[in-house]
Amino acid sequence: MTESTAEMQRAAVIDCGTNMFTVLIAEGRGGDWERKHVLRQPVFIGKGGFQNRSIRSDRFARGLDVLRTFYQALRNYNVQNVQVIGTSALRDANNGVAFADEIRRQFGWEMQIIGGEEEADWIFRGVAQTLTDELDRVLIMDIGGGSVEFVVAQRVASGQWQSRAALSLNAGVARLEEFGKPTDPLGATGVERYSAFLDNIMEPLEAVLAEHQPTALVGSSGSFDTFAEAVNGAHADVPYLQRRDLESIDRQALQRLHRQLLTEPYEQRLKIPGMAPARAKMIPLSSMLLMHVLRIMEASATVYRSPFAMREGLMDAVWQHLCNGPND
């Protein structure tokens, strides 16, 4: 059977992140797939639970409510192949397994709670699909709620991209908010309160950067979508699901945006182009993390936003399994 006559198939990946739950639905024939639908819902499943390593009952219930919405959406799209992943807050929580058990009981899905290095690997596999030949050695950065992942990726002679180093650091924005209790607006004083912590936790990254010296930083979706739209404006001519290209973000413009995010309160930040309400509260912390990383990179390093992330890396693996079977 040729690809043109192959049966249309659908699959879904659900990313149960610390702040956001996201479902990606893809469809295609043969070995090729394309994104058809992305639905994000704020859950903040780690809220108030980092210190005692537990998911609070209200967050537990909120997570299941959102997954119930996803379950109905997948039924409407007639999606049978579903991969569910849990990340930082769920891997830290004593009742993370109980949450996975409840997902199995209510929806019949098996959720994998993955470690930080595996999370970084899936992020790399997603973002690598968007990297171009103009780049040679990049630092991929994914800002999550519970953790921040970094991958140094290098283009090799074959033209393929390989992961050279990967880190997962417990410096996600929800974790920083819970332990640091920042003011609103954050201000320069608020940033200073985090500086010693960031200097310490980023030491492994400094060593990686010194060894590999990437020439560009590529941000993985999420907060970087907000940064890109705030700096460059929205691209209404290209629907979100059709975006596969990297987007350059000017470093000086990022610096100006950073100063704006530090000085404006929540209500003003909501008016920034591209600012989703669910991101407006913690986006100053995301910007603080980005600025910290850029300070320890080369001044000439360029910055890009990739529209792909962990979910696209997982989807590619799910799709290959779907098309080739478990033994290929």
C-alpha positions as CSV (number, residue, x, y, z in Angstrom):
1,M,0.0,0.0,0.0
2,T,1.4,3.4,-1.0
3,E,1.5,6.3,1.4
4,S,-1.2,8.1,-0.7
5,T,-3.6,5.2,-0.3
6,A,-2.7,4.4,3.3
7,E,-5.4,4.8,5.9
8,M,-5.5,8.1,7.7
9,Q,-4.4,7.7,11.3
10,R,-4.5,9.8,14.4
11,A,-2.6,9.9,17.7
12,A,-2.3,12.1,20.7
13,V,0.3,13.1,23.2
14,I,-0.7,14.5,26.6
15,D,1.9,16.5,28.5
16,C,1.0,16.8,32.2
17,G,3.4,19.6,33.1
18,T,3.8,21.4,36.4
19,N,1.8,24.4,35.3
20,M,0.1,23.5,32.1
21,F,-1.5,20.3,30.7
22,T,-1.3,20.1,26.9
23,V,-2.7,17.7,24.4
24,L,-1.4,17.5,20.9
25,I,-3.4,15.7,18.3
26,A,-1.7,14.7,15.0
27,E,-2.9,12.9,11.9
28,G,-1.3,11.6,8.8
29,R,-0.8,8.7,6.4
30,G,2.2,6.5,6.3
31,G,5.3,7.8,8.1
32,D,4.4,11.5,7.9
33,W,2.2,13.4,10.5
34,E,1.1,16.9,11.0
35,R,-0.3,18.8,14.0
36,K,-4.0,19.1,13.8
37,H,-5.0,20.4,17.2
38,V,-3.3,21.7,20.4
39,L,-5.3,22.3,23.6
40,R,-3.6,23.8,26.7
41,Q,-5.2,24.2,30.1
42,P,-3.6,25.7,33.2
43,V,-3.6,23.2,36.1
44,F,-0.7,24.4,38.3
45,I,-0.5,20.9,39.7
46,G,2.7,21.7,41.7
47,K,1.1,24.7,43.4
48,G,1.8,24.7,47.1
49,G,3.2,21.2,47.0
50,F,6.9,21.5,46.4
51,Q,8.0,21.8,50.0
52,N,6.2,18.7,51.2
53,R,6.6,16.9,47.9
54,S,2.8,16.3,47.4
55,I,0.1,17.2,45.0
56,R,-2.6,19.1,46.9
57,S,-6.1,17.7,46.8
58,D,-7.5,20.7,44.9
59,R,-4.7,20.5,42.3
60,F,-5.2,16.7,42.1
61,A,-8.9,17.3,41.3
62,R,-8.2,20.1,38.8
63,G,-5.8,17.9,36.9
64,L,-8.4,15.2,36.6
65,D,-11.0,17.7,35.5
66,V,-8.7,18.9,32.7
67,L,-7.9,15.4,31.6
68,R,-11.7,14.7,31.4
69,T,-11.9,17.6,29.0
70,F,-9.1,16.1,26.9
71,Y,-10.7,12.6,27.1
72,Q,-13.9,14.0,25.5
73,A,-11.9,15.9,22.9
74,L,-10.1,12.8,21.9
75,R,-13.3,10.8,21.7
76,N,-14.7,13.6,19.4
77,Y,-11.6,13.3,17.2
78,N,-11.8,9.5,17.3
79,V,-8.2,9.2,18.6
80,Q,-7.3,5.8,20.0
81,N,-3.5,6.0,20.3
82,V,-2.7,8.2,23.4
83,Q,0.6,8.7,25.1
84,V,0.5,10.5,28.5
85,I,3.6,11.9,30.2
86,G,4.1,13.4,33.6
87,T,7.1,15.6,34.4
88,S,8.7,17.6,37.3
89,A,6.0,18.1,39.9
90,L,4.6,14.6,39.4
91,R,8.0,12.9,39.6
92,D,8.8,14.8,42.8
93,A,5.4,14.2,44.5
94,N,4.8,11.3,46.9
95,N,1.3,10.9,45.4
96,G,2.4,11.2,41.8
97,V,1.8,7.4,41.3
98,A,-1.6,7.8,42.9
99,F,-2.4,10.4,40.3
100,A,-1.3,8.0,37.5
101,D,-3.4,5.3,39.0
102,E,-6.5,7.5,39.0
103,I,-5.8,8.4,35.3
104,R,-5.7,4.7,34.5
105,R,-8.9,4.0,36.5
106,Q,-10.9,6.9,35.0
107,F,-9.6,7.1,31.4
108,G,-7.7,3.8,30.7
109,W,-4.5,5.7,29.9
110,E,-1.1,4.6,31.2
111,M,0.8,7.7,32.3
112,Q,4.6,7.6,32.3
113,I,6.3,9.8,34.9
114,I,9.7,10.5,33.4
115,G,13.0,11.7,34.8
116,G,14.6,15.0,34.0
117,E,17.2,13.6,31.6
118,E,14.5,11.8,29.6
119,E,12.4,14.9,29.5
120,A,15.4,16.8,28.1
121,D,15.9,14.1,25.5
122,W,12.3,14.4,24.3
123,I,12.6,18.2,24.2
124,F,15.7,17.8,22.0
125,R,13.9,15.3,19.7
126,G,11.1,17.8,19.3
127,V,13.1,21.0,18.8
128,A,15.6,19.2,16.5
129,Q,12.8,18.8,13.9
130,T,12.9,22.6,13.5
131,L,16.7,23.3,13.5
132,T,18.2,24.6,10.3
133,D,21.5,24.1,8.4
134,E,22.4,27.7,9.1
135,L,23.0,26.7,12.7
136,D,25.9,24.5,13.9
137,R,25.9,24.2,17.7
138,V,23.0,25.4,19.9
139,L,21.7,25.4,23.4
140,I,18.1,24.3,23.7
141,M,16.3,25.8,26.7
142,D,12.9,24.7,28.0
143,I,11.4,26.7,30.9
144,G,9.0,24.6,32.8
145,G,7.1,25.1,36.0
146,G,9.1,22.6,38.1
147,S,12.3,22.3,36.2
148,V,14.4,23.9,33.4
149,E,15.9,21.6,30.8
150,F,19.0,22.4,28.7
151,V,20.4,20.4,25.7
152,V,23.5,21.2,23.7
153,A,22.8,20.0,20.2
154,Q,25.3,19.9,17.3
155,R,24.9,19.3,13.6
156,V,27.1,16.5,12.4
157,A,28.6,15.7,9.0
158,S,25.4,13.8,7.9
159,G,23.4,16.9,8.5
160,Q,21.6,15.3,11.4
161,W,21.5,16.8,14.9
162,Q,23.0,15.1,17.9
163,S,22.6,15.8,21.6
164,R,26.0,16.5,23.2
165,A,25.0,17.3,26.8
166,A,21.7,17.5,28.7
167,L,20.7,18.9,32.0
168,S,17.5,19.1,34.1
169,L,17.7,21.7,36.9
170,N,15.0,22.2,39.6
171,A,14.6,25.9,38.8
172,G,11.2,26.0,37.2
173,V,9.1,29.1,37.6
174,A,6.5,27.6,39.9
175,R,9.2,26.2,42.1
176,L,10.9,29.6,42.2
177,E,7.7,31.3,43.0
178,E,6.8,29.0,45.9
179,F,10.2,29.1,47.6
180,G,11.0,32.8,46.8
181,K,7.6,34.3,47.2
182,P,8.4,37.2,44.8
183,T,6.7,40.6,44.9
184,D,4.6,41.9,42.1
185,P,6.1,43.6,40.2
186,L,9.3,41.6,40.7
187,G,11.7,44.5,40.3
188,A,15.5,44.5,40.3
189,T,15.5,43.8,44.1
190,G,13.4,40.7,43.5
191,V,15.8,39.4,40.9
192,E,18.7,40.0,43.3
193,R,17.0,37.8,45.9
194,Y,17.3,34.9,43.5
195,S,20.8,35.6,42.3
196,A,22.8,33.4,44.7
197,F,20.4,30.5,44.2
198,L,20.7,30.8,40.4
199,D,24.5,31.1,40.5
200,N,24.6,27.9,42.5
201,I,22.1,25.8,40.6
202,M,23.4,26.9,37.2
203,E,27.0,25.9,37.9
204,P,26.6,22.6,35.8
205,L,25.3,24.7,32.9
206,E,28.3,27.0,33.1
207,A,30.6,24.0,32.8
208,V,28.6,22.7,29.8
209,L,28.7,26.1,28.1
210,A,32.4,26.4,28.7
211,E,33.0,23.0,27.1
212,H,30.7,23.2,24.1
213,Q,30.4,27.0,23.5
214,P,27.1,27.0,21.6
215,T,26.6,30.0,19.3
216,A,22.8,30.2,19.6
217,L,20.1,29.7,22.2
218,V,16.9,28.0,21.0
219,G,13.9,28.3,23.3
220,S,11.3,25.6,23.3
221,S,7.8,26.9,22.8
222,G,6.0,27.9,26.1
223,S,7.4,31.1,27.5
224,F,9.4,31.6,24.3
225,D,6.1,31.8,22.4
226,T,5.3,34.8,24.6
227,F,8.8,36.4,24.3
228,A,8.6,36.0,20.5
229,E,5.1,37.5,20.1
230,A,5.9,40.4,22.5
231,V,9.0,41.3,20.6
232,N,8.1,40.4,17.0
233,G,4.3,40.7,17.1
234,A,1.8,37.9,16.2
235,H,1.9,36.2,12.8
236,A,-1.7,35.9,12.0
237,D,-0.8,35.0,8.4
238,V,0.7,31.7,9.6
239,P,-1.7,29.6,11.8
240,Y,0.1,28.3,14.9
241,L,-0.3,24.6,14.0
242,Q,1.4,25.3,10.6
243,R,4.5,26.9,12.1
244,R,7.6,24.8,11.9
245,D,10.3,27.4,11.4
246,L,12.6,28.9,14.0
247,E,11.9,32.6,14.8
248,S,14.7,35.0,15.6
249,I,14.3,37.2,18.7
250,D,16.5,40.2,19.0
251,R,18.6,40.2,22.2
252,Q,18.4,44.0,22.8
253,A,14.6,43.8,22.4
254,L,14.5,40.9,24.9
255,Q,16.5,43.1,27.3
256,R,13.9,45.9,26.9
257,L,11.1,43.4,27.4
258,H,12.8,42.1,30.5
259,R,12.9,45.5,32.0
260,Q,9.2,46.0,31.2
261,L,8.3,42.6,32.8
262,L,10.3,43.5,36.0
263,T,8.6,46.9,36.5
264,E,5.0,46.3,35.4
265,P,2.4,44.7,37.7
266,Y,0.3,41.7,36.6
267,E,-2.6,43.8,35.2
268,Q,-0.2,45.7,33.0
269,R,1.6,42.6,31.8
270,L,-1.7,41.2,30.6
271,K,-1.8,44.0,28.0
272,I,1.6,42.9,26.4
273,P,1.0,41.4,22.9
274,G,0.9,37.6,23.0
275,M,0.6,37.4,26.8
276,A,-1.6,34.5,27.9
277,P,-3.3,35.1,31.3
278,A,-2.0,31.8,32.5
279,R,1.6,33.0,31.8
280,A,1.4,36.6,32.9
281,K,1.9,35.8,36.6
282,M,5.2,33.9,36.3
283,I,6.6,35.4,33.1
284,P,9.0,37.8,35.0
285,L,10.6,34.7,36.5
286,S,10.9,33.1,33.1
287,S,12.6,36.2,31.8
288,M,14.9,36.3,34.8
289,L,16.0,32.7,34.0
290,L,16.6,33.6,30.3
291,M,18.6,36.7,31.1
292,H,20.7,34.7,33.6
293,V,21.5,32.1,30.9
294,L,22.3,34.7,28.2
295,R,24.7,36.5,30.6
296,I,26.8,33.3,30.8
297,M,26.7,32.7,27.0
298,E,28.8,34.5,24.4
299,A,27.6,38.1,23.8
300,S,27.3,37.3,20.1
301,A,25.0,34.3,20.7
302,T,21.7,34.6,18.8
303,V,18.3,33.7,20.2
304,Y,15.5,31.8,18.5
305,R,12.0,30.5,19.4
306,S,11.1,26.9,18.2
307,P,7.4,26.2,17.9
308,F,8.2,22.6,18.8
309,A,8.8,21.1,22.3
310,M,8.7,17.8,24.1
311,R,5.2,16.9,22.8
312,E,6.4,16.9,19.2
313,G,9.4,14.8,20.1
314,L,7.1,12.2,21.8
315,M,4.7,12.4,18.9
316,D,7.4,11.5,16.4
317,A,8.2,8.4,18.4
318,V,4.5,7.5,18.9
319,W,4.0,7.9,15.1
320,Q,6.9,5.7,14.2
321,H,5.7,3.0,16.6
322,L,2.2,3.3,15.1
323,C,3.4,3.0,11.6
324,N,6.2,0.4,12.0
325,G,5.0,-1.6,14.9
326,P,6.7,-2.4,18.3
327,N,9.5,-4.5,16.8
328,D,10.9,-1.9,14.4
